[in-house]
Amino acid sequence: MNKKVNIVKNRKQRLLRLKFNIRYGVQLAVLGLFYLCGASIATMIGVYAGYRALRLITQLLRLVLATVYTVISILILLLIIYLIII
């Protein structure tokens, strides 16, 4: 039984390392593509900063929408409970 647990742990560790390596491989490929196109360092930093800002704005929008959805759900439940009591 213990041997099977170790095999599963080893596979998970390998997959995490593979995911890490793939992510950095893709980033290096994008940097290489910018280099081939003749982009400057400032352009690459600007594109990266824009990408990070877009991700941040998207996450913020998701949080706001989830909060609005939760508040509306709570109000509907309170209304239903109020109508049941009356």
ChimeraX attribute file (.defattr): number of C-alpha atoms within 10 A of each C-alpha:
attribute: neighborCount
match mode: 1-to-1
recipient: residues
	/A:1	5
	/A:2	6
	/A:3	8
	/A:4	9
	/A:5	10
	/A:6	11
	/A:7	11
	/A:8	11
	/A:9	12
	/A:10	12
	/A:11	12
	/A:12	12
	/A:13	12
	/A:14	12
	/A:15	12
	/A:16	12
	/A:17	12
	/A:18	11
	/A:19	12
	/A:20	11
	/A:21	12
	/A:22	12
	/A:23	12
	/A:24	11
	/A:25	12
	/A:26	11
	/A:27	12
	/A:28	12
	/A:29	12
	/A:30	13
	/A:31	15
	/A:32	13
	/A:33	12
	/A:34	15
	/A:35	13
	/A:36	9
	/A:37	9
	/A:38	10
	/A:39	13
	/A:40	11
	/A:41	12
	/A:42	9
	/A:43	12
	/A:44	15
	/A:45	11
	/A:46	12
	/A:47	12
	/A:48	12
	/A:49	12
	/A:50	12
	/A:51	12
	/A:52	12
	/A:53	12
	/A:54	12
	/A:55	12
	/A:56	12
	/A:57	12
	/A:58	12
	/A:59	12
	/A:60	12
	/A:61	12
	/A:62	12
	/A:63	12
	/A:64	12
	/A:65	12
	/A:66	12
	/A:67	12
	/A:68	12
	/A:69	12
	/A:70	12
	/A:71	12
	/A:72	12
	/A:73	12
	/A:74	12
	/A:75	12
	/A:76	12
	/A:77	12
	/A:78	12
	/A:79	12
	/A:80	11
	/A:81	11
	/A:82	10
	/A:83	9
	/A:84	8
	/A:85	7
	/A:86	5
